[in-house]
Structures are given as C-alpha cells and as structure tokens.
Amino acid sequence: MKLSKICEKIKYECLQGSMDAEVRDIIYDSRKIAKETMFVCMVGAVTDGHKYIPDAVEKGASVIVVERDEEAAQIPGTITVLKVESARYALALMSAALFDYPAEKLITIGLTGTKGTTTTTYMIKNVLEAAGKKVGLIGTIGAMIGDEKIPSKNTTPESYELHRMFASMVEAGCEYAVMEVSSQGLKMDRTAGIMFDYGVFTNLSPDHIGPNEHASFEEYLECKSMLFRQCKIGILNADDEHSEAVAANHTCEIHSFGVEDNNEKTFLGKPLDLVAADLGFIKENGKLGMYFHVKGCMDCEARVHIPGRFSVYNSLVTMLVCHLAGISDQAILDGLNKVQVKGRVEMLPVSKDYYLIIDYAHNEVSTRSVLTTLMEYHPKRLICVYGGGGNRSKLRRYDMGEVTGEMADLCVLTCDNPRDEEIRDINNDIKVGLAKSNGKYIEIDDRKEAIAYCMVNAQPGDMIVLLGKGHEDYQEIRGVKYHFDEREAVAEILEEIKEGKRVRMV
C-alpha cells in the first residue's frame, strides 16, 4: 500500500523521502522489522523506540515515523521519514487504514469499567450468537474469532493488533465485535480513531492506580470517560456513583439502566431505559442463578444461571445492548437463560446434592466478592480449593488466606501456578493469613486430588468453589506449562466415582 494512503487520516510532516513509498506492513517492535516495512518509533514507559532506528535502517525499513526532528539526522536519505506529534495516535489511524478500516464494517460494542466487563462481553456474545449472529470478542481472556482463540498480552491490544483482529473478524464473516476497552487502552490511544456503535460503562472503583498505570483516581475516571466521546450510543449504569462524572462531556446518545429501589430514578434528567425489580435467587438441581423482572424498553421476567446480584447488572447491560441492536426480546431472554461464562462464577453440573463453581478470583478483593455472592445462597458449608501464584507478592497470599479463613468453612490448599517456587512455601504464606482468622484448612498438593477430596466428601447443600484458575487450562511449574483444565479434572473424577475407583463418603 502506498504511504500516502496509509497516512490519509493523520497529521504529519515529511522530513525526507517520498509519500509514494510502498509499505508492506507497519512495525512498532524492532525485532520484526523487514524490507519495505514502516517502523513507528513509539515512546513508552520502559523504552523509547527512537533508539532502534539503526536497527530499522539495517533491516531495510522503507519508512520511519519519529516524534523528534533531530532523529532524522541519522537516517539515510533513501528512507522516507515522517514526523508526527504522537506516534501512538498515528499508529492507531495508520493501522486502521492499512487493514482498510475493518471496525467500520462491524457493529462494535465496547465495554469499560472496573468489574464485570469480561463476564458481560461473554454474555453479550452468547446472547447475540443464540440469536443467530456471528460475533468476535476481544478482552482479558484473549480474542475469539469464530472458533479460533488468540492469546493477547493486554485487555485492549495495541492498535495494530486490534485492527488486524477486526480484519480477521470481517474475513470470518462476523457481524459484531464485542470488546473490553480498558482505561489504559484509552489512555494509550489503542482505540484512537474508532467510533464504537455502542459504548458501555459498568462501574468504577479504585484500581490500576500507581506507577505505569494511572496517577490518580481522577485520571482513571477521565480515561474511562473518553469512551463516551468516541461512541454513537452510550449505555451507563445509573446506580454507580461515578456514572454522571463518566458521562460528562459525552458526545453520544445516552441510555441507562439500574435496579429498582422504590424511588423513581433518572439519569441526566431522563428516566432509565431498563430497570430490574423483584430480584430473587435461583437454587435448584445443583444450579445457582438470579431471576428478576425488567421494565422500561423491555417488560418481562428474566432468568440467568450466573449467581449473584452483580449478574443482574451484567444481564441489564446485555439486554439493553441487544435490544438497541434490534434483537427480539424473546431471543434475548432465551440467550440469557443459557449463558455461562468460562471461569467467572462458572457452575459445573456435578450433582443435585451439592454445587461446584469455578472462578478466576486470585486476590483478596475478587475472592471476597465471589464468596460474599455465594454466601447469599446459604450453603451448608462453603469450601474453597486454591493455591497461589509463584514469583508473586507474598502479601496477596496473606490476604487470600485471611479472607478465605474468615468466610469459608474449609480451605483446601493446593497447587496453582507455583512457577519457580515450592508449593509448600506458597501455602505456608497462605497459612499466615489463615492463622489471623483461625480458618480451618487441609493441604493436598495435587490439584486434581484436592478437588476429588472435596467431591467425595461433599455433603448435601455444600458449595465447593475452585479459585484462581478460572479460564486457564495449564499449570506453570519450573518454567514449563503443563495442561490442566479443572473441567476435565472434574469430569474424570465423576467417571472414577461412577466406576467405583473413588467412593463418595456421604
């Protein structure tokens, strides 16, 4: 593609060379530079791309994009040099042009918030697919394009990868792209130039504040609010105390949702579009969930088999987005009733007598949240199976031990991803926290055996929650990733019980 075409939407100064130069690809990682590629010198928190200009010259880049005039002095005249104000912003718009603006060929749904965005993206995807739509997804767990799963380093990938994923979705026949839009992604211009069809705000609480993230809560909030200046329709949680601040200076059409509290709610002076009322807890045949009535743009009874009050909010997002996108109410309700999100309070149907849940929670805040949710269902016993990540903060282990000791009836300490540490050393740190709350525990190093112990000893009404692995299908030990999927382990244990190799004690 000609350079002039790639740069059609950016402001630049051509310091030397020709805009007729041919560009095969855009590169921002110096290790990937090849002949006839454009190298973009990005300035990050850790490194400055300008120092790799000699590599770009040596490897045959045809174009180099810089932020400083003086950098051109070291570049041969045969190479075209462009100067831009922000290489990150330019990369986003040039990447969109290189892939022929794929986001414009999709219905794009971007979600931002502190909690619930991963789960809600999957809920929206599942409901749209149940309605017969083909959907791509990008987020914390990676990307999904059709049946293909693509790992990602960031919740919101760098702009070049993002547009490449969008292009793959278009090629695969997707109609929709649902994605998590992180505050970092907005701050770092990874989504610059994209006009989302729908932007969603779930909630906001202090997080991601510190070195290399956000300088303050105010900056964190401001970055979240950017989404509502680059979407056509904004959908916000009216019950969150920060929603009006997030919506400040919006340029989009606004819709809102919330849960009834016996007061007539409004948001920015308008009635809420969708309100949930008469919330109830589903606890039947080894399944947990919520039921509720919605009124507003939809008027119906809804059920979702994901436990917890937060799942009502996630359901409201899903219902409002899909309703505005033209999906029928019945298709939305049918899809919602079948939704299950891998590794996020994921129910495994193992028995009518007890409940088994998989959740990714691996710190104090997320663990307290999931255990508080499950306690609302009044289990006979709440049993936690977990370990801790190796080469990570000991403080997190102390906190995990303290919160599980305080809230669970029994903790089964086992293996997670020990990496370069010994399992027993990690679990000894967890026991420091357990001691603060006099939590009852046992230790079983083999994770499958730890799960099996809980299953064969489960009493009617027990809830067993497997914490920490969630969607992961591996254990990392001494630099090697070994396949381990908790769902497979549970299925194997059930088969072993059926064959008499393990005996249920209750």
Wavefront OBJ file of the C-alpha trace (Angstrom):
o trace
v 0.000 0.000 0.000
v 1.246 3.491 -0.804
v 2.394 5.552 2.172
v 0.085 8.416 1.200
v -2.937 6.101 1.542
v -1.802 4.816 4.955
v -1.385 8.389 6.190
v -4.627 9.794 4.784
v -6.131 10.495 8.232
v -3.098 11.646 10.228
v -1.277 14.950 10.553
v 2.400 14.602 9.643
v 5.454 16.367 8.270
v 7.516 14.566 5.637
v 11.092 15.328 6.682
v 12.646 13.437 3.736
v 11.753 10.933 1.017
v 8.526 10.337 -0.908
v 4.911 9.706 0.038
v 4.801 7.284 -2.899
v 6.903 4.785 -0.955
v 5.430 1.294 -0.808
v 4.716 -0.155 2.635
v 4.026 -3.874 3.138
v 3.433 -3.692 6.874
v 3.581 -1.421 9.913
v 6.003 -2.415 12.677
v 6.488 -0.960 16.166
v 8.573 -3.856 17.558
v 12.120 -3.502 16.202
v 12.623 -7.287 16.264
v 10.025 -7.667 13.485
v 11.378 -5.057 11.045
v 11.815 -6.291 7.452
v 12.278 -4.767 3.987
v 9.573 -2.362 2.794
v 8.039 -2.012 6.243
v 7.243 1.151 8.177
v 8.852 1.401 11.610
v 6.964 3.554 14.131
v 9.146 4.856 16.970
v 6.825 4.579 19.952
v 7.793 6.150 23.266
v 6.737 4.010 26.234
v 7.186 3.934 29.989
v 10.067 1.469 29.690
v 11.743 2.140 26.341
v 11.982 4.706 23.551
v 11.537 3.345 20.026
v 13.844 6.025 18.599
v 16.877 4.154 19.913
v 16.078 1.311 17.494
v 16.339 3.495 14.392
v 19.766 1.965 13.460
v 18.094 -1.489 13.506
v 15.346 -0.213 11.207
v 17.917 1.188 8.796
v 19.977 -2.012 8.816
v 16.940 -4.279 8.283
v 15.647 -2.315 5.287
v 12.642 -0.360 6.553
v 11.347 1.922 3.795
v 9.655 4.409 6.151
v 10.459 5.527 9.695
v 7.993 7.543 11.801
v 9.515 9.768 14.510
v 8.337 12.299 17.076
v 11.524 14.426 17.077
v 13.176 16.292 14.152
v 16.716 15.578 15.297
v 16.222 11.826 14.878
v 16.177 12.239 11.067
v 19.863 13.211 11.016
v 20.964 9.581 11.495
v 18.659 8.195 8.760
v 19.917 7.776 5.146
v 18.152 9.908 2.509
v 16.865 6.787 0.737
v 14.447 6.172 3.619
v 11.275 8.262 3.967
v 10.946 9.905 7.358
v 7.677 11.260 8.778
v 7.352 13.333 11.910
v 4.151 13.127 13.956
v 3.110 14.641 17.268
v 2.163 11.262 18.792
v 3.459 8.007 17.348
v 0.852 6.039 19.317
v -2.029 8.047 17.925
v -0.584 7.861 14.415
v -0.106 4.084 14.718
v -3.807 3.662 15.516
v -5.033 5.620 12.485
v -2.420 4.207 10.115
v -3.197 0.630 11.226
v -6.892 1.214 10.525
v -6.001 2.425 7.020
v -3.612 -0.488 6.379
v -6.389 -3.008 7.108
v -8.990 -0.936 5.194
v -10.914 0.301 8.238
v -12.326 -3.041 9.402
v -14.044 -1.598 12.523
v -16.366 0.330 10.202
v -17.521 -2.979 8.673
v -18.589 -4.364 12.073
v -21.112 -3.388 14.723
v -18.682 -2.562 17.530
v -19.599 -2.803 21.219
v -17.006 -1.521 23.709
v -17.287 -2.028 27.478
v -15.331 -0.209 30.151
v -15.490 -0.473 33.947
v -13.624 -1.819 36.954
v -15.579 -5.041 37.453
v -17.764 -7.274 35.326
v -16.573 -6.299 31.856
v -15.088 -9.704 30.979
v -18.217 -11.552 32.065
v -20.519 -9.093 30.320
v -18.664 -9.235 26.989
v -19.153 -13.003 27.016
v -22.809 -12.627 27.969
v -23.424 -10.238 25.061
v -21.529 -12.541 22.702
v -23.517 -15.582 23.822
v -26.898 -13.857 23.503
v -26.074 -12.467 20.044
v -24.900 -15.900 18.906
v -28.049 -17.511 20.290
v -29.948 -15.039 18.079
v -28.027 -16.317 15.046
v -25.364 -13.612 14.776
v -21.643 -14.231 14.217
v -19.589 -12.426 16.849
v -15.916 -11.716 17.533
v -14.648 -10.948 21.032
v -11.565 -9.199 22.428
v -10.683 -8.919 26.105
v -8.842 -10.096 29.198
v -9.079 -13.776 28.314
v -7.810 -13.095 24.767
v -9.628 -12.857 21.452
v -12.112 -15.167 19.801
v -12.753 -15.044 16.065
v -15.216 -17.747 15.179
v -13.791 -20.886 16.794
v -10.230 -19.535 16.781
v -8.761 -18.373 20.103
v -5.929 -15.837 20.027
v -3.942 -15.004 23.192
v -3.407 -11.328 23.997
v -0.950 -9.592 26.328
v -3.318 -6.728 27.097
v -7.051 -6.492 27.806
v -7.184 -3.965 24.966
v -4.465 -4.933 22.456
v -2.143 -2.423 20.794
v -3.919 -0.626 17.937
v -2.149 -2.556 15.151
v -3.155 -5.935 16.659
v -6.641 -4.604 17.312
v -7.246 -3.679 13.665
v -5.676 -6.920 12.478
v -8.167 -8.781 14.711
v -11.048 -6.712 13.360
v -9.913 -7.520 9.814
v -9.842 -11.245 10.664
v -13.364 -10.947 12.078
v -14.601 -9.325 8.874
v -12.912 -12.038 6.805
v -14.510 -14.723 9.019
v -17.965 -13.255 8.400
v -18.539 -11.684 11.819
v -21.248 -9.046 12.089
v -20.402 -7.893 15.619
v -17.229 -7.228 17.607
v -17.581 -7.103 21.409
v -14.559 -5.925 23.362
v -13.276 -4.719 26.699
v -11.966 -1.168 26.425
v -9.542 -0.666 29.305
v -8.664 2.720 30.759
v -5.052 2.015 29.754
v -6.191 1.222 26.222
v -7.978 4.579 26.032
v -5.100 6.458 27.660
v -2.533 4.903 25.324
v -4.584 5.610 22.154
v -5.036 1.913 21.327
v -8.631 2.612 20.294
v -7.977 6.059 18.797
v -9.983 6.713 15.647
v -12.573 4.003 16.332
v -16.162 5.220 16.596
v -17.882 2.461 18.557
v -21.512 1.805 17.757
v -22.148 1.168 21.468
v -20.065 2.209 24.469
v -20.891 0.720 27.896
v -19.907 1.745 31.430
v -20.418 -0.905 34.137
v -18.973 0.571 37.384
v -15.931 2.255 38.843
v -13.836 1.693 41.971
v -10.187 2.493 42.787
v -7.927 0.180 40.767
v -4.987 0.369 38.346
v -3.607 3.405 40.163
v 0.168 3.532 40.503
v 3.409 3.577 38.510
v 2.954 2.872 34.772
v -0.857 2.921 35.141
v -2.867 5.940 36.387
v -1.502 8.769 38.509
v -4.794 9.211 40.395
v -8.392 8.065 40.630
v -9.385 11.270 38.804
v -7.188 10.334 35.838
v -8.561 6.779 35.910
v -12.128 8.153 35.733
v -11.243 10.624 32.984
v -9.758 7.838 30.849
v -12.931 5.777 31.266
v -14.998 8.782 30.179
v -13.123 9.021 26.866
v -15.182 6.113 25.533
v -18.291 8.314 25.563
v -16.632 10.773 23.220
v -15.910 8.043 20.698
v -19.154 6.083 20.513
v -22.526 6.678 18.873
v -24.670 5.289 21.703
v -23.576 5.287 25.347
v -25.061 2.896 27.924
v -24.317 3.611 31.598
v -25.053 2.081 34.993
v -27.142 4.767 36.703
v -26.620 3.091 40.097
v -22.878 3.729 40.105
v -21.970 6.926 41.953
v -19.432 7.862 39.268
v -21.695 7.465 36.222
v -22.574 11.135 35.812
v -18.900 12.110 36.011
v -18.032 9.426 33.433
v -20.781 10.775 31.154
v -19.591 14.377 31.498
v -18.658 15.932 28.149
v -20.172 12.988 26.275
v -20.891 13.399 22.569
v -23.110 10.316 22.194
v -26.769 9.428 22.613
v -27.222 8.276 26.244
v -29.150 5.294 27.617
v -29.094 3.991 31.201
v -30.048 1.062 33.416
v -30.323 0.236 37.109
v -32.036 -1.757 39.842
v -35.257 -0.512 41.430
v -35.020 0.871 44.974
v -38.588 2.196 45.421
v -37.585 5.618 44.097
v -38.276 6.931 40.607
v -34.759 7.031 39.189
v -33.467 9.328 36.498
v -30.092 9.691 34.814
v -29.005 13.046 33.403
v -32.597 14.180 33.807
v -34.174 11.274 31.892
v -35.929 8.094 33.130
v -33.807 4.931 32.999
v -34.251 2.827 29.857
v -34.215 -0.509 31.682
v -34.875 -1.249 35.363
v -34.703 -4.572 37.221
v -37.088 -5.270 40.098
v -38.254 -8.164 42.294
v -34.834 -9.851 42.379
v -34.708 -13.459 43.568
v -32.168 -16.241 43.976
v -32.275 -19.434 41.903
v -31.014 -22.511 43.771
v -32.134 -25.724 42.088
v -30.704 -29.047 40.889
v -27.091 -28.070 41.529
v -27.518 -24.721 39.736
v -27.396 -21.192 41.094
v -28.613 -18.003 39.466
v -30.913 -14.992 39.637
v -34.386 -14.141 38.445
v -35.861 -10.652 38.137
v -38.480 -8.568 36.369
v -37.450 -5.834 33.935
v -39.433 -2.805 32.900
v -38.786 0.079 30.582
v -37.897 -0.647 26.973
v -38.495 -4.332 27.825
v -41.206 -5.671 30.144
v -40.676 -9.317 31.057
v -39.342 -11.875 33.528
v -35.679 -12.819 33.114
v -33.516 -15.646 34.443
v -29.734 -16.026 34.362
v -27.785 -19.021 35.664
v -24.877 -16.977 36.974
v -25.122 -16.414 40.741
v -25.068 -13.051 42.459
v -26.685 -9.649 42.377
v -23.901 -8.377 40.111
v -25.138 -10.792 37.440
v -28.388 -8.798 37.327
v -26.393 -5.686 36.366
v -24.423 -7.670 33.769
v -27.733 -9.008 32.450
v -29.184 -5.496 32.186
v -26.197 -4.390 30.078
v -26.637 -7.418 27.842
v -30.385 -6.905 27.479
v -30.136 -3.179 26.745
v -27.302 -3.524 24.211
v -29.036 -6.367 22.376
v -32.432 -4.634 22.477
v -30.970 -1.451 20.983
v -29.210 -3.587 18.363
v -32.576 -4.936 17.238
v -32.527 -8.411 18.777
v -36.014 -9.634 19.727
v -36.955 -9.741 23.400
v -37.606 -13.488 23.269
v -34.225 -14.196 21.673
v -32.556 -12.085 24.383
v -34.347 -13.955 27.191
v -33.620 -17.356 25.648
v -29.944 -16.499 25.213
v -29.642 -15.059 28.715
v -31.151 -18.199 30.247
v -28.384 -20.306 28.644
v -25.400 -18.022 29.276
v -22.357 -19.433 31.078
v -19.038 -17.594 31.213
v -15.916 -19.707 31.430
v -14.066 -19.215 34.691
v -16.325 -16.438 36.012
v -18.567 -17.935 38.750
v -18.924 -20.859 36.339
v -21.299 -23.573 37.533
v -20.358 -27.189 36.767
v -23.352 -29.585 36.839
v -21.951 -32.368 39.018
v -24.770 -33.278 41.404
v -28.259 -32.315 42.567
v -26.977 -32.511 46.153
v -24.105 -30.027 46.116
v -22.713 -27.195 43.993
v -19.330 -26.823 42.285
v -18.146 -23.462 40.995
v -15.006 -22.379 39.115
v -13.836 -18.779 39.454
v -10.716 -16.849 38.426
v -10.544 -14.928 41.726
v -6.911 -14.825 42.840
v -6.685 -11.780 45.100
v -8.432 -10.550 48.242
v -10.942 -8.235 46.538
v -12.179 -10.689 43.905
v -12.202 -13.595 46.384
v -14.244 -11.652 48.930
v -16.651 -10.684 46.157
v -17.272 -14.250 44.941
v -17.547 -15.690 48.480
v -19.976 -12.931 49.515
v -22.038 -13.789 46.435
v -22.143 -17.499 47.264
v -22.973 -16.897 50.946
v -26.202 -15.212 49.850
v -27.356 -18.694 48.789
v -26.907 -20.006 52.351
v -24.688 -23.051 51.681
v -24.444 -25.766 54.318
v -20.668 -25.421 54.039
v -18.564 -23.156 51.831
v -15.360 -24.940 50.764
v -12.506 -23.181 48.939
v -9.877 -25.001 46.872
v -6.952 -22.756 45.935
v -3.233 -22.096 45.967
v -1.168 -19.069 44.994
v 0.941 -17.931 42.086
v 4.691 -18.370 42.421
v 7.080 -15.422 41.901
v 4.306 -13.092 43.050
v 3.635 -10.892 46.078
v 3.505 -12.684 49.437
v 1.053 -10.031 50.599
v -1.543 -11.375 48.157
v -1.147 -14.843 49.742
v -1.592 -13.492 53.264
v -4.724 -11.622 52.152
v -6.157 -14.670 50.370
v -5.609 -16.765 53.484
v -7.215 -14.198 55.743
v -10.358 -13.667 53.645
v -10.948 -17.385 52.965
v -10.282 -18.243 56.597
v -12.816 -15.644 57.638
v -15.544 -16.619 55.145
v -15.119 -20.319 54.247
v -15.853 -23.345 56.396
v -12.886 -25.237 54.965
v -9.891 -24.302 52.803
v -8.086 -26.959 50.779
v -4.625 -25.584 49.958
v -3.192 -26.940 46.737
v -1.212 -26.132 43.588
v -1.950 -23.163 41.310
v 0.933 -21.867 39.162
v 3.913 -22.287 41.515
v 6.378 -21.273 38.786
v 9.841 -21.294 40.390
v 8.643 -21.653 43.990
v 7.757 -24.711 46.040
v 4.051 -25.366 46.559
v 4.580 -25.837 50.298
v 6.380 -22.474 50.592
v 3.487 -20.709 48.881
v 0.914 -22.469 51.049
v 2.908 -21.658 54.197
v 2.474 -17.981 53.283
v -1.277 -18.515 52.823
v -1.388 -20.109 56.281
v -0.073 -16.868 57.802
v -3.319 -15.232 56.684
v -5.421 -18.234 57.696
v -3.999 -18.021 61.217
v -5.367 -14.476 61.614
v -8.927 -15.743 61.244
v -8.422 -19.230 62.704
v -9.509 -20.652 59.357
v -9.807 -24.436 59.092
v -7.666 -25.966 56.325
v -6.060 -29.096 54.934
v -3.268 -29.395 52.360
v -3.313 -31.589 49.231
v -0.569 -30.597 46.780
v -2.038 -32.334 43.702
v -4.875 -30.100 42.472
v -6.945 -32.918 40.952
v -6.711 -34.866 44.217
v -7.698 -31.752 46.178
v -10.807 -31.377 44.011
v -11.558 -35.096 44.321
v -11.310 -34.909 48.126
v -13.993 -32.209 48.167
v -16.264 -34.042 45.733
v -16.216 -37.414 47.519
v -16.738 -35.733 50.907
v -19.361 -33.191 49.804
v -22.463 -33.006 51.979
v -25.935 -32.045 50.719
v -26.089 -28.253 50.349
v -22.300 -27.752 50.205
v -20.758 -25.265 47.785
v -17.264 -26.061 46.548
v -15.515 -23.174 44.810
v -12.276 -23.714 42.873
v -10.423 -20.400 42.983
v -7.588 -18.986 40.919
v -7.511 -20.939 37.660
v -10.756 -19.821 36.045
v -10.389 -19.970 32.258
v -6.764 -21.206 32.417
v -6.028 -24.687 31.105
v -2.488 -25.100 32.409
v -0.255 -25.163 35.463
v 3.122 -23.448 35.249
v 5.820 -25.367 37.144
v 9.568 -24.701 36.879
v 9.221 -22.807 33.591
v 7.042 -25.466 31.944
v 3.310 -25.163 31.253
v 1.527 -28.458 31.836
v -2.009 -28.979 30.560
v -4.543 -28.844 33.364
v -8.202 -27.936 32.908
v -10.382 -28.080 36.021
v -13.424 -29.008 33.943
v -11.612 -32.051 32.581
v -10.378 -32.963 36.068
v -13.931 -32.798 37.449
v -15.256 -34.936 34.576
v -12.529 -37.526 35.217
v -13.339 -37.615 38.945
v -17.058 -38.099 38.222
v -16.204 -41.011 35.918
v -13.906 -42.519 38.536
v -16.714 -42.295 41.122
v -19.100 -43.930 38.651
v -16.621 -46.758 38.019
v -16.086 -47.310 41.748
v -12.473 -46.140 41.703
v -13.436 -43.402 44.166
v -16.159 -43.784 46.790
v -18.491 -40.972 47.822
v -18.331 -40.710 51.612
v -21.784 -39.130 52.017
l 1 2 3 4 5 6 7 8 9 10 11 12 13 14 15 16 17 18 19 20 21 22 23 24 25 26 27 28 29 30 31 32 33 34 35 36 37 38 39 40 41 42 43 44 45 46 47 48 49 50 51 52 53 54 55 56 57 58 59 60 61 62 63 64 65 66 67 68 69 70 71 72 73 74 75 76 77 78 79 80 81 82 83 84 85 86 87 88 89 90 91 92 93 94 95 96 97 98 99 100 101 102 103 104 105 106 107 108 109 110 111 112 113 114 115 116 117 118 119 120 121 122 123 124 125 126 127 128 129 130 131 132 133 134 135 136 137 138 139 140 141 142 143 144 145 146 147 148 149 150 151 152 153 154 155 156 157 158 159 160 161 162 163 164 165 166 167 168 169 170 171 172 173 174 175 176 177 178 179 180 181 182 183 184 185 186 187 188 189 190 191 192 193 194 195 196 197 198 199 200 201 202 203 204 205 206 207 208 209 210 211 212 213 214 215 216 217 218 219 220 221 222 223 224 225 226 227 228 229 230 231 232 233 234 235 236 237 238 239 240 241 242 243 244 245 246 247 248 249 250 251 252 253 254 255 256 257 258 259 260 261 262 263 264 265 266 267 268 269 270 271 272 273 274 275 276 277 278 279 280 281 282 283 284 285 286 287 288 289 290 291 292 293 294 295 296 297 298 299 300 301 302 303 304 305 306 307 308 309 310 311 312 313 314 315 316 317 318 319 320 321 322 323 324 325 326 327 328 329 330 331 332 333 334 335 336 337 338 339 340 341 342 343 344 345 346 347 348 349 350 351 352 353 354 355 356 357 358 359 360 361 362 363 364 365 366 367 368 369 370 371 372 373 374 375 376 377 378 379 380 381 382 383 384 385 386 387 388 389 390 391 392 393 394 395 396 397 398 399 400 401 402 403 404 405 406 407 408 409 410 411 412 413 414 415 416 417 418 419 420 421 422 423 424 425 426 427 428 429 430 431 432 433 434 435 436 437 438 439 440 441 442 443 444 445 446 447 448 449 450 451 452 453 454 455 456 457 458 459 460 461 462 463 464 465 466 467 468 469 470 471 472 473 474 475 476 477 478 479 480 481 482 483 484 485 486 487 488 489 490 491 492 493 494 495 496 497 498 499 500 501 502 503 504 505 506
